[in-house]
Amino acid sequence: MPQAPSDCPVALVVENDEAARDLAAALIEETDLDVIACSSAEDALAVLERDDVTVAMVVADTRLSGKMDGATLARTVEDRWPQVRLVVTSEGTPRADLPPHAVYMSKPWLPLDLLRQAERATLTARAA
């Protein structure tokens, strides 16, 4: 299971495509958020449930390996951790079953758009 990098707020990048996961993580690391990268929703939930990690943002693709897809993960995060900023990515049009507070970014997303979301998550985490 991924480890918590430090006491800083964390962005959780949940993406089964290694190149997309690495790019998102590298971009977000340029902000004041640490990054934990996961390839499945199950791994992401295990991180979210840890007491020693403060997750400020979840970036999840709708297509994930494992039993849970990204939309289900987003709904679970919205229900259990409503303070966490949600960014859901996918190719094509947004799914109708995304939580109301989730930000949808179509793939390929623009790096600047992801950085903006990370900065917003940082501000929210620091205000809390």
Disulfide bonds with the S-S distance in Angstrom:
none
